[in-house]
Amino acid sequence: MKHLNAINRKAQRVETVTAASAVPAEGSAAGDVVALQQQGGQPPQQPEGPHIPPGCSIVVSPGWEADRTGGTAGLCQPVERDLFDCHMGCYWPAQVPDQLNHAPDWTAKCAAAQKDWRKIDLVFPG
Amino acid sequence: MHIHAFGRGALAVAACTLTLGMGLRAQQPPAAAPTSSPSSSDVGIPITSQAVRSACGSCHRPDDKGQMSRISFQRNTPEGWQDTIKRMVALNGVKLDPAVGREVVKYLSDNLGLAPEEARNAAYEAERRVVVDESQFATEELKGLCNACHSLGRVISQRRTRSEWDLLIAMHRGWYPLVDRQVFRRMGPAPRDRGPDGRPPDTRHPSEKAIDYLSKAYPFETPEWASWSATKRSPRIEGTWALSGYEVGKGPVFGRVVIAAVPNAPDEFTTETTFTYAKTGEQVKRTGRTMIYTGFQWRGRSTTGAADAPVYREVMFVDRDWRGIDGRWFTGGYDEIGMDVQLRRAGADTTLLGVDRSGLKKGGAGQTVKIYAMNAPATVQPGDLDLGPGVSVTAASVANDVITTTVSVADSATVGPRDIVIAGAVRPGALVVYDKVDHIRVAPDWNLARTGGVNYPKMYAAFDAVAYMNGPDKRPNTADDVRIDVVDATWSMEEYTATLDDDDIKFVGGVDAKTGMFTPNIEGPNENRSGQRNNIGDVWVVATYNADGTPLKGRAHLLVSPPVYMRFDPSVISR
């Protein structure tokens, strides 16, 4: 990096953040910035141990609760924007009621989840 | 529209359907069609219950040996059987009176259940624990298949014949067709090249690999079940039990449970529980009722009787010798609030249950320690207590099974654990003499919360700050660190920086500065947030402890997630 100079604002912000994170805070590990593309491994500042909730998909990336890095920055947001697609496609059958079997009328009270999300029911199958 | 690795949304589904057609040609053929009847060599467990036969028999017809298809060839926890019955009601049109449903679950759990040795590893599933490490079960054959959608706890709390494991996967593929695409099929053709060791490649389909593994690792017939089913009986656990427990955020609890048998119901008991939070002195009384499944699985519920008090569900494990019972009592929208509980049968002797604080400062005088006991001596003099070398008792008194002591620790005392001895009772390692707190850690070191409060419950997250000495190597976070005690800390949050301008900390909710309890924000899109993102995110929960003027910090990673819209709650059984 020492031969590269930031020439636009975004690059300058990257320099600022990386320079700041090079000095670890008291009681914290060094390096507090995690790039999204740094997938396939644990972000460096996380303590050892599992960070993916059991039952959360890391295979169908991103997962419901966590993305592949164990964080939330890569998740589909807001969930209401895609919720009915998950419902229709049985995409997250353990987290979202599926239209095919358990809850064919789940969306009946709610035409657009992003506006009417207060009308979405919690489903207890059976 | 967000399109991810496999695509979501109408467009993505359409695209997926197209690629599915193309993909089928490119990849290996799907797994062989599952058999609809058990292998002829399988020997199932005959069903003698009239309730099961009439509730399930119209589809699962008994054969001449009393074996019912599917049912006789698998074993499950009570929650597993209940889930199956709920699915039959929800999707297969079964109509069942709740009382008959309970009878069916009881019979099946008792007669086609798990042995204690088999159930122990999977106990966390029924105990509804949030922070769980499942890596030991996530073998190469299972990883990415079952746990793509649900915990492996569901898998390892079952035992099935090979054809039953096969049918279980077939059931998933039938009810959730996209799952077949998402996890059960390998993308692309089967490998053709030999491995580095020169051996031919493993061309089995991923689901075949899983079936091969599951039928060996979690088989229907086991010596454990053969042994347990032969000796299994209704446990005789009535009597008085000493309770010791721990609730994250609130500290240790001590008390007693009086268990009484329900007449003419050998597996049913009522409970009268009293316990005290040692840190605050708060006293709690609860009454409850429990049912024992398979001779050892305690499923109960208890309440204080107050109208707004939460019902605690109790999932515990009765030891084979009927002298110990342990598990978890819990409540909360996601079962996330609760305590670990241990019950020990109380005899006539004095039993030491624990202490309100474990850390004793070297060179400090006038440090008060409360020792909680069962059958404490009527009177206690300082000389009756032995707290180990360098620790002298200057005053002692006893009331209501709590021994209150004042101790001094010599300047020359060696740091390290100390046993408590009184009236012939010993509590090993109950106290720790320390010179200074070197570092603190937050436990658990990661946690999960969920937004809620409008349509869905909030999922809270509790934390403890734990003080440590660095140990002989003088370095923090190594194996030789010495745990001193849970300490009072000041709680705050820091940004977990995953992107530029990460601002999760403004939206996810807040942590109580005194208790460390995290309360999430409400669910739903937030119009004040860029992209109307939900109030989700990940942050550090930070504990700051004042160690004689030096602030020490520890932190934990907290994931704040959206609600779960579908709840396959396995613990309704105790309701």
Interface residues (C-beta under 8 A of the other chain):
Chain A: K10 R13 V14 V17 S21 A25 E26 G27 S28 D32 V33 V34 L36 P43 Q46 P47 G49 P50 H51 P53 P54 G55 S57 I58 V59 V60 S61 P62 W64 E65 A66 T69 G70 G71 T72 A73 L75 C76 Q77 P78 V79 E80 R81 D82 L83 D85 C86 M88 G89 C90 Y91 W92 P93 A94 Q95 V96 P97 D98 L100 N101 H102 A103 Q114 W117 R118 I120 D121 L122 V123 F124 P125 G126
Chain B: M1 H2 H4 A5 F6 R8 G9 A10 A12 V13 C16 I85 K86 R87 V89 A90 L91 V130 V132 D133 E134 S135 G144 N147 A148 C149 H150 S151 L152 G153 W175 Y176 P177 L178 V179 Q182 V183 H439 D445 W446 L448 V454 N455 Y456 E494 Y496 T497 A498 T499 L500 D502 D504 E523 G524 P525 N526 G531 Q532 R533 N534 I536 G537 D538 W540 V542 P551 L552 K553 G554 R555 A556 H557 L559 V560 S561 P562 P563 V564 Y565 M566 R567 F568 D569 V572
